[in-house]
């Protein structure tokens, strides 16, 4: 009997140890997962990326929801995951944005776009469990876009920085997208041909890892 009690106690202790040291429970889901909600955690160091919706444009409008301004037929969002904690929480990333194949409409005196350069990348970025995507610059390395435009008077260079040094987007698990809508940029330098403000709108989908697996936010 004494031996049975000792054996039972040993087995009970082993079971407790296994419960404490066993694999993560189902509710220990990372903020960013692949394939499904509560799926495999995106590993630190992995890259996730997406282009804009087919047939859409990345727009740098002269007014919120405006139809005039710079419109780009190609744009991309890419980010390296730095930290992906258990949800609820916020994953930390370093993100880059790219735009190309741009034209201008409705801006007096401006006839075209020579180039667009987005500076100081990558930007500190967080993706929260509620889907909020926050991209942040610094005082010395702001979120900055340099537009070299063709005008009736020749080439002009316009530099814009994000209002408040940040832009905010929304991640949606329905189509694995990240959307930015009317994010304000202010003219930092440039002649009168450069508009005072620009409003950035773009939708990137599907956000996926390097293997092509869709990324979900938990």
Phi and psi in degrees as a GROMACS rama.xvg file:
@    title "Ramachandran Plot"
@    xaxis  label "Phi"
@    yaxis  label "Psi"
@TYPE xy
-58.5691  -42.803  UNK-2
-64.4919  -39.2455  UNK-3
-64.8076  -39.1616  UNK-4
-65.4524  -40.0553  UNK-5
-64.8898  -42.8073  UNK-6
-63.6388  -44.3014  UNK-7
-61.6226  -41.2873  UNK-8
-64.6217  -40.0984  UNK-9
-64.6743  -42.5401  UNK-10
-65.3873  -39.9393  UNK-11
-62.9407  -43.2633  UNK-12
-63.6211  -38.2963  UNK-13
-64.2522  -40.9798  UNK-14
-62.8102  -42.8893  UNK-15
-62.2569  -43.0412  UNK-16
-61.6916  -39.2422  UNK-17
-67.2086  -38.3318  UNK-18
-64.4559  -39.9706  UNK-19
-74.0686  -34.2314  UNK-20
-104.534  2.85134  UNK-21
-72.4326  -178.066  UNK-22
-63.8823  161.487  UNK-23
-59.1916  140.217  UNK-24
-70.5552  166.249  UNK-25
-60.4011  -28.6916  UNK-26
-82.6289  -1.67613  UNK-27
-89.883  53.6613  UNK-28
-85.2038  137.02  UNK-29
-72.1188  160.346  UNK-30
-60.9151  -44.707  UNK-31
-109.981  125.208  UNK-32
-130.898  164.031  UNK-33
-112.245  156.879  UNK-34
74.8593  -50.1038  UNK-35
-147.241  165.417  UNK-36
-59.5784  140.795  UNK-37
59.2178  27.4166  UNK-38
-86.0965  -149.998  UNK-39
-72.5409  131.873  UNK-40
-64.2158  138.326  UNK-41
-71.7793  126.538  UNK-42
-78.6954  147.654  UNK-43
-59.1707  135.253  UNK-44
98.312  -16.6014  UNK-45
-72.9998  152.015  UNK-46
-107.147  133.216  UNK-47
-116.89  148.738  UNK-48
-159.719  165.869  UNK-49
-164.792  156.573  UNK-50
-104.959  175.961  UNK-51
-72.3967  161.553  UNK-52
-57.8172  135.379  UNK-53
-54.78  130.359  UNK-54
85.2546  -3.56302  UNK-55
-100.119  -178.806  UNK-56
-136.02  153.941  UNK-57
-89.8847  125.34  UNK-58
-116.53  135.78  UNK-59
-118.442  83.2911  UNK-60
-84.1422  159.686  UNK-61
-83.524  -8.66239  UNK-62
-152.678  155.5  UNK-63
-55.8171  130.771  UNK-64
60.1131  20.5826  UNK-65
-78.4419  160.803  UNK-66
-101.516  -9.08037  UNK-67
-100.79  151.03  UNK-68
132.817  -156.227  UNK-69
-94.1267  132.76  UNK-70
-127.697  129.146  UNK-71
-117.232  128.292  UNK-72
-79.3567  -13.1162  UNK-73
-132.418  134.635  UNK-74
-159.555  149.959  UNK-75
-140.046  152.589  UNK-76
-125.031  129.957  UNK-77
-140.929  143.466  UNK-78
-150.23  140.854  UNK-79
-96.2592  128.358  UNK-80
-78.8082  122.346  UNK-81
-95.1188  -37.3076  UNK-82
-151.916  133.927  UNK-83
-134.763  82.3349  UNK-84
-77.1871  177.317  UNK-85
-69.6467  138.654  UNK-86
-77.1119  150.816  UNK-87
-77.602  146.719  UNK-88
174.393  -157.828  UNK-89
-135.114  128.62  UNK-90
-84.1399  145.044  UNK-91
-108.718  134.572  UNK-92
-139.354  166.549  UNK-93
-117.106  113.897  UNK-94
-111.573  155.597  UNK-95
-132.367  146.602  UNK-96
-120.795  143.263  UNK-97
-135.699  143.661  UNK-98
-137.488  148.944  UNK-99
-160.213  175.8  UNK-100
55.8285  55.3459  UNK-101
-104.009  148.041  UNK-102
-132.492  166.552  UNK-103
-125.329  137.118  UNK-104
-134.194  144.604  UNK-105
72.7565  15.9902  UNK-106
-109.08  112.186  UNK-107
-53.7432  129.599  UNK-108
83.4429  -9.44964  UNK-109
-102.755  128.345  UNK-110
-110.672  -14.3081  UNK-111
-177.143  -178.918  UNK-112
-122.041  123.316  UNK-113
-83.8645  -42.7525  UNK-114
-164.027  157.572  UNK-115
-133.24  126.153  UNK-116
-124.19  124.71  UNK-117
-101.221  119.409  UNK-118
-99.926  165.496  UNK-119
66.9567  25.5552  UNK-120
-84.4357  155.439  UNK-121
-79.5438  160.556  UNK-122
-104.826  143.793  UNK-123
-62.891  128.578  UNK-124
-137.777  140.474  UNK-125
-124.342  145.446  UNK-126
-121.716  114.476  UNK-127
-91.9216  160.877  UNK-128
-60.8998  -25.5362  UNK-129
-82.7979  3.8384  UNK-130
93.8013  -1.67548  UNK-131
-74.3859  127.108  UNK-132
-111.04  120.813  UNK-133
-119.55  122.81  UNK-134
-111.715  127.749  UNK-135
-131.105  136.72  UNK-136
-100.802  -171.111  UNK-137
-127.455  170.281  UNK-138
-61.2518  -36.3197  UNK-139
-90.6749  -17.0905  UNK-140
-137.856  71.2932  UNK-141
-73.3901  163.43  UNK-142
-70.0689  111.461  UNK-143
-135.471  136.49  UNK-144
-124.445  127.441  UNK-145
-107.739  119.872  UNK-146
-108.19  124.401  UNK-147
-103.958  112.652  UNK-148
-111.543  151.468  UNK-149
-91.3255  131.073  UNK-150
-131.053  172.942  UNK-151
-63.2555  -20.4564  UNK-152
-104.458  9.4974  UNK-153
112.921  -164.342  UNK-154
-77.6417  135.36  UNK-155
-128.283  147.215  UNK-156
-114.254  125.19  UNK-157
-119.209  130.551  UNK-158
-114.7  128.839  UNK-159
-122.993  144.438  UNK-160
-124.687  149.988  UNK-161
-65.0606  135.034  UNK-162
-61.5986  126.897  UNK-163
70.5094  10.5863  UNK-164
61.7852  32.1975  UNK-165
-162.236  156.05  UNK-166
-130.388  152.229  UNK-167
-126.804  136.041  UNK-168
-128.133  -176.806  UNK-169
-131.384  128.802  UNK-170
-94.0957  135.47  UNK-171
-128.194  120.817  UNK-172
-73.1917  -14.2098  UNK-173
-60.249  -42.1988  UNK-174
-129.468  17.8314  UNK-175
53.5745  49.1066  UNK-176
-114.151  161.315  UNK-177
-127.09  125.235  UNK-178
-120.274  136.996  UNK-179
-116.246  133.094  UNK-180
-130.73  120.49  UNK-181
49.638  46.1363  UNK-182
-80.1077  121.185  UNK-183
-79.657  134.41  UNK-184
-120.026  144.715  UNK-185
-115.529  142.304  UNK-186
-64.2335  126.114  UNK-187
-95.8085  -37.6016  UNK-188
-157.425  156.933  UNK-189
136.682  160.624  UNK-190
-74.945  -176.823  UNK-191
-62.5747  -23.4824  UNK-192
-64.9974  -20.5325  UNK-193
-83.5866  128.325  UNK-194
-66.8421  158.365  UNK-195
-70.7083  -35.6277  UNK-196
-140.396  151.764  UNK-197
-129.996  150.752  UNK-198
-126.676  113.672  UNK-199
-90.2184  127.342  UNK-200
-134.929  130.058  UNK-201
-163.234  148.973  UNK-202
-124.342  124.462  UNK-203
-109.629  126.808  UNK-204
-164.552  151.699  UNK-205
-81.5579  137.279  UNK-206
-72.6737  125.358  UNK-207
-143.427  163.574  UNK-208
-85.1361  -176.817  UNK-209
-63.7899  -23.8865  UNK-210
-85.4148  -2.5452  UNK-211
89.4918  6.71337  UNK-212
-81.2552  132.306  UNK-213
-65.3765  148.371  UNK-214
-105.391  133.502  UNK-215
-115.207  154.416  UNK-216
-110.646  128.418  UNK-217
